[in-house]
Amino acid sequence: MSRAELVLVHEPEEACRARLLAAGHTRESAFEISSYLAQSSDLAAEFDAIREACAIRGLTFVPVELDKIAAYLGTLRSDALIWTLTDGIAYFRGSAAPALARMRGLATIGSDDTLFALCQDKFRSGAVLRALGLPVPEAGLARDGEWIVWPPGSVSGHFVKPNRLGAKIGIWDDSRAATEGEALALSRRIYGAYRDDALVQPYVPGRNVRASFLAVLPDAGPEALGVYFVDSGGDFQTMSDSLALYGTSGAVARSQGRYVEPELTGVADLQPEADRAIRAVAERLMNALGLRDVFSIDLRVEESGAIHLIEFEVCPGLPCFDFRAYCRRHWGMSLAEAIAETAANRARRTG
């Protein structure tokens, strides 16, 4: 009997960049936007290692580019597993893959396809998360210098970022605005560069936290979360910081000696109450919203221990430094081993 297939669907940087250029984006903005898909570039170097780890566990590993997945799905047996590496609804298109898999009746690793669309719209997802009673900052929405939704008042100023872009795209050193006028000016800059609306939230003090999750064991719950302070040397990570870490630009940074990974410190080691609160938030997201299998959560934690949920991600950067560290520290596995073990356990459960 032939082996079940693990199909990893990914949208390459180059394909996205070509599409953005054809749509009239400048080369600079197309490069910045497509950098969100850097994990496709970075993980490609490990396809052989993943293939070997899968073979040991009785699976066949097949990476498939997004533009080819519709035709490829028609060739698969019913026991195939679809793992979507990259999401997106506007500038990126990865959310189409789990929807196509659902139409074909194929099992997926990851959250429901509707969550792929929700997490990529920060304003809408924030509204849903607040309705669930989660500690999410209220937000306004601006388009090219005009308010669509007025932001809440804030004595600490505002933080401004694109509404539908990830990987710190459109977050600059001056993305913290002291006044609403400055926030609107940033929305004009965001619209001019990326044609996107701007999310405007009260500035939240504290340290950045990334909580990563992978259900290597099928019954894994919030206890399997890796919750770490991410210290990059600044108050918040910017687009230039991100470009120096991942994808084609990250490779250049490595060659020039500019690649410096942020430090990761367990939140439980310094603020155990905040760690417990973050795991409670994750449990709420899993039970009420349906997050499962693989995801990450970004938060800010104040010195007092108060936590603020910033956003969630259903396609976390698997080859990124923080997710690799999580696989190593929590599961005692390399990234390739953790991917293969997750898929093998899922195949045994659904087979």
N, C-alpha and C positions, 0 to 999 in steps of 0.2 A: 504493500500500500504506500502510495506517495505521501510525502510530508505535507502538513498544513503550511500555508504561506503566511508570513508576517509581511504585510505591504506597508511600507513607510512612504506616505505621500508628502511631497515637499514642493514649495514654490521657490525656484532659484532666484538669487539676486538679479542675475543678468536678464532673465525673462521679464521680471517686474520692471526693471530699468528701461528696457526697450519699449514696453507698453506705455510707461509714463512719458517717455520722450515723444512717442507717436501722438500722445494726447496733448502735447504742447508744453509740458513742464520743462524748465531749464535743466541743463545737465547737472548743475549743483544740487537743485532740489530733488531731481530724480535719483541722484547718488545717495543723498541723505535718506530719502524715503525708503529706497530699496535696501538700505542697510538694516532695516528691521528684520529682513530675511537672512541675516548673516549666519544664523544657525544652520541653514541649508548648506552654506559653503563650508562651515567649520565641521559639521558632522560627516560630510562626504569623505573626509580623510579617514574616517573610522568605519566606513561601510564594510571593509574586509573583516575588521575585528568583530563587528556586530554579526556579520554572516557566519563567522566561525563560532561565536558564542551561541547563536541560534542553532547551528547544526549539531552542536554537542547536546542540545536540549530537544532535538527532534523536529526543528522547524526549518523552513526555507525562508531566507530573508531576501526581499525584493524591494529596493528603493525605486519609486516611480515619480517622475516629475508631474506636477499638477496638470499641465496641459495634456498629458497622455492618460490621465487616470480614468476618464469616462469610458474610453475604449477598453482599457485594461480590466476594468471591473467586470465586463461581460465575459471574460475568459476564466474567471475564478470559480473554484468550488465553494460550496456553501460553508465550509469550515474555515475559510480564510479570515484573517484578522486585519482590520484596517486601522492604522495609527497615523493620524494627521499631525505633521510636525509644525506646520505654519498655518495661522488662522487669517482672518481678514474679511471685511465686507465692502470696503470702499477702495482703498489704494492696493489692498492685497485681497486674494480670492480664496484662501485656503479653506474657509468655512463651507465651500461647495463640496469638498471631499466627503465629510461625514454625512451630509445630506444625500449625496449620490449613493453612498454605502447603505443608508437606511432604505432608499428606494429599491436597492437590489436585495435587501434582506440580509446584509452581511453584518457580522459583529464588528464593533469598533472598540478601540482602546481610547478612553478619553470621555469627556462629558458629552451630554446631549448636544446635537448640532445647533439648537436654538441658542445655547449659551455662547457658542462661537461668535454669533452676531452681537449678542448683548454686551460681552466684555469689550468689544472694540468701539463701543459708543459710550464714552465715559459719563456723559450727562445722563443718558437713559439708565445705565447700569447703576449709577449713584442713586437715582430716584428709587429703583427697585430695592437696593440694599438698605436705604433708609426706611423704606416701607416694611422691611423685615426686622427693623429695630436695631440695626447694626450701627456702630459708631463711625459714620461716614460724614465728612464735612459737607455742609450745604454748598450749593454751587449756582453761579450764574452762567449764562452763555452769551457770547458776543460774536458777531460776524462782521468783520471788516470795519470795526469802529462803531458798530451799532449794537445796542443791547437787544437780544432776543428774550432773555430772561434776566432781570436785574439780580445782581449778586447780593448776598446778605451783607449787612454791615460788619466791619472788622476793624478792631483797634490795632491789629498786628499787620495790616496790609493784606494783599492778595497774592496768590500764586496763580500764574497763567500758563496754560499749555494747550497744545492742539487737542481737539476732542476725539479724533479717530485715528491718531497715530501713536505708535509705541516706540520702545527702545530709546526713550528720552529725546526723540526727534522734536525739534521746536522748543526744547528747554535750554535756555541760554543762561549765562551768568547773571543777567539782569531780569530773569523771569519772575522774581519777586517784586511786585509793584506796591508802592506806598499808597497810591490813591487810585480811585476808580478811573480817573483820566489816564493815568499811566497804564492801567490794565487795558483800556480801550486802544491805546497806542500799540501795545503788544499784540492785540487781536488783529490790528491792521497788518502788522509785520508777519504774523502767522498766516493770514489770508493771502498776503502777497507772495509769500514763499511757498505755501503748500495748498492754497485754496480750501482751507479747513476752518471750521469754527473754533473758537477758543473757549476752553473751560476756565472759569474764574472762581476760585475757592479762597476762603480765608487762609492766610498763611498759618501753618501748624508748626509750632516749635518742636524740637526733639531730634531723635536719631532715626535713621532709616533702618527698616527691618524687612528682610525677605524671608517668607515662610514657604518652603518647598515641600511638595508631596509627590510620592510615587508609590503606587500600590503593588510593590514587588510581591507581597503576599496578598491574596485576594481579599482577606478579611481585615486588612490594615485600616486603621481609623486615625483620628487626630493625634494619637500617641506616636504615629510614624512620621509626623511633620518634623522637618528640620527648620528651626527658628533661629535666625542669626541677625545680629547687627551687621550692617554693611557700611564700613567706614572707608570712603574714597578720598578723604582729605578735605572735603568741603561740606557745606551744609546740605547740599543735594547734588545728585549726579546730573551732569549736563550732556548735551548731545555730543560735544567734543570728547568728553570722557568715554562715552559709549563707543564712539567711532574708533577710539584707540584700543578697544578691547576685543572687538569681534569682526568676523568676516574679512573681506579683502583689505579694508582699511586697517583692521587689527593686525593682519599679516605684515603690512608695511610698518606699523608701529613696532612690531617685534624685531624686524630687520634693522630698525633705526635705534633700538634700545629704549623705546618710549613706552613699552608695555609694562604696566604696574598694576597688579591685581589689588582691588580693595581688600581690606582685612575683614575677616569673618569671626565674630565672637558670639558664642551661644547666649541668647537672651536669658535663659534659665540660670546661667552662671552669675549674672549681674542683677537681673530684675525678675526673680522667679514668679512673682505675682503677675507681671506683664506677660510672661510666657504662658501661664495658665489662662489668662484672658484671651490671648491670641488663639490658643487651641480651642477655646470655647467658641470663638468667632468662626474658626474653620469648621467645627462640628455643625454650627448653625448653617453655614454655607453648604455643607455636604447634605444635611438632612432637608433643608427647606428649598435650596436653590438647585441642588442636584449635582454639585461638583463631585467628580469621582476620578479615580485612576491616576491622573497626572494633572497637576495644576500648581500655581504659585499665588501668593498673596503679598502685596506691598503695603506696608504700614509705616506710621511714624509713632514713636513711643517717647513720651515726655519723661523728664526726670522724676516726676511724681509717680510714674507708672501708668498714667492714662494712655490709652491706645487709640489710634485713629486709623481706620481702614481706608486706604487710598484707592486701591483697585485690585481686581483679581485677573488672572491670566490662565486660560485653558490650554495654551501651548507655550509653556515656559521654555526658556532657552536651554535645552538639554545639554548642549556642549559648553555652556557658559561655566565660568569658574565656580559660581556658587552652587549650581546643580551638581557638578562633578564632586564638589566637596561634600554635599549632602549625601550622595550615593556612597561615597567612601566612608564618611563618618557614621552614618546611620545604618546602612545596609552592608558595609564592609565589602563593597563591590566596585569594580570599575564601571564607567558609564555603559560600555558595551555589554558587560555582564548583567547589569541591572535592567537594561532594556530587554535583553533576551529572556531573563528570568521572569520578568513581568508578563511578557507575551506567552511564555511556556505555561505558566500557572493559569493564565486566562484560558488558553487553549484546552488545558486539562479540565477546567471547570465547565466550559461550554461544549466540549466534545461529546 
